[in-house]
Amino acid sequence: MRYQTGTMLLALLAGAGLAACQPSASSSAAAPPPSALPLSTTSAAPLSDAPDASALPAAAAAPVAAPADPSDAYASADQAMSMSDAFGDSPPDYAVSDSGVTPWVWTASDNSIRVAEAVAGGERYYYYAPGADQPFYVQDTDQGYSFEDGKLVAVFDHSGHPVPLGASAALAGRFLARGEALRQSVTSAPHQPVAASNWQAQRGAIAAQRAASDQEAKSDPAWSAYHSQHQAAEQAHWATDAASRENWAADTDARLGDQAKAQQERALAAAAKPATPAPDARTNLSPAPDHAPAAGAATAPAAPAPRTDATRAPATGAEHRPTATEPRAADKTRPKPATDDGRPDRQP
């Protein structure tokens, strides 16, 4: 399974002089992420595994469309890594029930979403741009699959190296179909609090797998070069989420009685948060209003309003998508004018 480490947070910690100033675990409570439900402390059964790749329902093979610029093959994987880093040690916002399994969901401030489902050997992750019904990246326990407009554009093995697309198209089609079904569950199924016992049981393995995956990304020189080129823009975009998430993780651990862990997470939050608010240099991915919680779902505070630095063009076939107010800056697979930060934009 390929989880990414908090490289962004570690770099920020070094520059923040953490050793000189350790935040207190008694800091005031942070506001929860807009969609977050507190962990449930009632007893719960262990999570059931989702089907492995070969046991997923049959689906058409994913169309294959390798990017014209080989370096763009890393864009989806790198953006998923940055999103994962921003969620950091934060527990899931909520769970949903889907065909006997209980996927976990994290929602970012820009309405990007990560869904995780337990599988044999770890977790399988699905990453969605705001308002998108299909994932732009799926991370299984042994390979990662990058998609653009429903087409398979790259596949990475457990060492972070690209593998031929054609041989992976059949499984990629199953993952894409599973990702669409999960996204529908997130929209329509009631939102449930995640059991604290299950989070505690899974979080150590999640962190360890994330650390191992960071090494995988570094092991491929082309991916490493791509990441270095786009790292500053990604850090700027996700800094506020990273701080908010670590503060929420700290509050959660404090409530669970782990004050030492809470103090570490507050230190990470202090290091990640920008010193002063600044315009987001990265092309914005604005929230889509049509994916609302299902009737009967547990309610949480309303999501923040979309940022006004940029909006996204509507997805093909999407309902009630935001209308773009300015030209799209740069597409990963088609030559277009570069953004001011050089980060590719993604169509839902």
N, C-alpha and C positions, 0 to 999 in steps of 0.2 A: 504494500500500500504506500502510496506516495504522499506523505504529509510534508508540508514545508515548514521549516523553522522560522522563528521570528527574527530573521536577519535584520529587518528594518529596526526592530526594537533594540537589538543588541548594539547596532551601530549608534543609535541615539543614546543609549546608556553610556557608552564610552565618552561621548562628547558632553554628557550632562554632569560628569563628576559625581557619580552616584555615591562613591565611598565617602564623599565629604558631607553628604546630606541625606540621611535615611528618613523618608517620611514615616510618620507614626501610623500604626495600624488603627488608631482611634480617630483617624480623620473622619470628617463628616461624610455621611452616606451619599453615594453618587446616585443620580437619576438613572433608572434602568433604561436600557435600549427601548425604543418605542414599542416594539412588538414582544418584548420579553415578559414571560410569566415566571414568577419565583419558582425555584425547584420545590417539588413536593417531597415532604419527609415521611409520607405514609409508606407502608410496605408495598413493594412492587415486584412482579416476576422479572427475571432476567430477560434481556432483549432476545427476540427470536431473529435468526439470520434470514436475510433476503436470499433469493436464489442466486447461485453463482452464474457467471456469464453464460455458460452453455445451457443452463436451465431456464433462462429468461424466455418469455414468450417469443415465438418466431416473428420476425419482422423483415422487411425488405432491407437488403444491404444498403449501407449509406453511400450516396454518390461521392465520388472522390474528386477533389479539385485542389491539387498542390498549389501553393502560392507562387506567383511569378518570382518574387524575391525570396530565396531560401531562408533568409534570416527571419522573415515574417512568420515562419512556421512555429516560432517560439512565443508568439504574442499571446495566444490564449492561455498557454501553460504558465507564462510569466505573470499574467494578470490574475490568474487563479491563485498563484503563490502569494501575490501581494494581498489579495483578499483574505486568504487564510492567515497570513501574518497579522493582519489587522484584527481579526477575531481573537487571536492569541489564546489566552487561558480562559476566555469567557465561556460559560456553559451555554448550551443551546437556548434559544428563545422559547421554543415550544416543540411539541411533538404532534404528529398526526398518525392516525391509523390507516394502513393501506395493505389490504390483502394479507392480514396476519402478521405484518411487520410494523415497526414503529419508527419511521424516519424522524430524524431531528432536523430542525431548521434554524438557521441564523439569518437575520436580515440586516443589511448595512443601512447607513443613513441615506444613501442614494437609491435605496430599494433593490440593490443587487442582493441575490440570495444564494446561500449554500445549503444544500440538503445532504445529509449523511444517513446511510442505512447500513446496519451491521451485516457483515458477510463473514464467511469462514476466513480467518486470518486477519481480520481488521475491519475497516470501514470502506464503503464506496461513496465517493463524493460527486455531486452534481453542482456545477456553478452556472448561475443564470445572470445575464444582464438585466437591468430594470425593465420590467414589462414583458420579458421574453418567455415564451412557452416552451422553448427548447434550450437545453444547456449549451453553453459555449465550450465547456470543458467537463469531461468525466474522468475521474481518477479511480480506477479499479485497483485491486491489490497488487497487480503486477504490471499494468500498462496505463498510460494516460492518453486520452483521445481528445483532440482539438477539433472544433467545428466552427464553420462560418456559414451563416445562412442555410443551415441544415446539411451542409456538405462537410465531409471529412477532409481536413487539410493537413493534419499531422498526427502521428502516433509515436509515443516514447516508451521505451522499455524500462525495466526497474532500475537501470543504471542511468537514466536520463538521456539516452541516445535515441535518435530517430530510427524507426523501423519502416519497411516498405508499407505503403498504404493499402495496396490491393489485397494483401493477405489478411488485413484487419477489417475490411469493409463490412463483412458479415456480422461480426461481433459489434462493431460500431453502430450498425443499424439497430441492433437489439438495445444497446445502451441509450441511443437517441429516443427510441420508443418508450423505454422505461423512464427516461428523464421527463418526457412529456406527460406520462401518467402520474409521476410524482408531483409535477408542477400543478396538475389539476387537483390532486389531493390537498396540496397546500392551500389552494384557492377555495375548495369546497368542503373539506372535512373540518370538523370542529378542532380547534387548537387546544391541546392538553398540556399541562405542566409536565416537565421531564422529572422523572423520579431521581431524587438525590442519590439514592443507592446505586442506580445505574450509571449516573454521571461519575460518581467516585470510582466505580469499577472500571470505567472506560478511559478516564482522562489520562492516566499514566501511559497507557499504550498509545493513545493519540499523540501525546507529546513526544514519545520515543520515536514513533513512526514519522512525525513531522521533522524531527532532527535528522533521521536517516535520509529523508528525502532531500533535505537541503544539500547534502553531500552529492546526491545524484545529479541535481541541477548543476552544481559546480563542476562535476566531472566532464561535462560536455563543453568544450571551448566555445562553440558557437552560441550555445544558450547563455553561458557565462558572459560573453561579449554583449549579447542582446540585453541581458539584465543590467549590466553596468550602464548601458546607454540610456535606459528608461527608468533606472532606480530612483533618481531624484524626483521625477514627476509622480511616480507611484507613492513615494513616501509623503510628498506634500498632499496628495489626494486623501490618503488613508490616515494621516496623523491624528485627526480628531476622533475618528472611529477607534483607532488603536488605544488612545487614552481613555475613551469612554468604556471600551470593553474591558480593559484591565481594571478600571475602577469598579465596574460591575462584578468582575471576577473576585476582586478583593472583598467587596461587600458580601458576596455569596459565601466565600470561605470564612469570613468572620462569623457569619450566622451559623456556619457548620462547625465552628469551634477551632478552626485552623488559623490562629492569629499570625503565625510565622509566615505562612503562605500568603496571607492577606497583605502583610507588610511588603513582601517581595513584589506583589502585583501592583501595589500603589506606587512603588518605586518605578516600575516599568511605565505606569500611566504618566507619572510626572515627567519621565524622560521623553515619552512619545508626543505629548501635547505641545503644539506650537506655542512659542512664547507670546506671540500676538496673532490675532486672526488676520489672515491674508487671503486675497482672491485665489481661487483654485486654478493653478496653471494648467492642470490636466483637463482634457475635454470631458465635460460632465456627462454622466449617465443619469438622466432624470427619472424620478419614479413614475410608474404607470398606475393610474387610479383604478383600473378595472379589476385588479386582483385583490379584492377585499376579503376579509375573514368571512367564513361561512356563517350562516345564521346559526345561533346557538353556541358559537365559539366564545371562549373566554376572552373578555375584552382587555385591551391594554391601551395606554395613552396613544393619541393620534401621532402618526409619523410626521416628521418635520416637513415643511413646505419645500418644493424643489428649489435648488439653487438657481440663480438667474444668470450664471455666467455662460451657460449654453444649454440647449435642449437637444433631444435626440429625434431623429426621423422615425416615423412609425414603422413597426415591423410589418412585413408582408402578411396579410391576412389577419392581423391583430385587431381587436375590438377596442375602440375608444382610446387609441394611443395618443400621447401628446404630439402636437404638430411642431415640426422643427421651425425655429425662428431665425436660424442662420445656417449657412451651408455646412455640411458635415466636413470635419477637418481632414481626416485621413483615414482611409480604409485599408485594412491589412492586405487585402488581396487585389485591390485595384489602384493604380497610380492616381493620387489626388494631392492637392496642396498639403504640405506638412503642417501640423499644429505647432503652436509656439513652444510646446514642450517636447514635441517629437513623439508623443505617445499615440498609438493607433486607437481609433474610435471603434466601437462595436455596435452593429445594428441588432436590435433585439430579434 
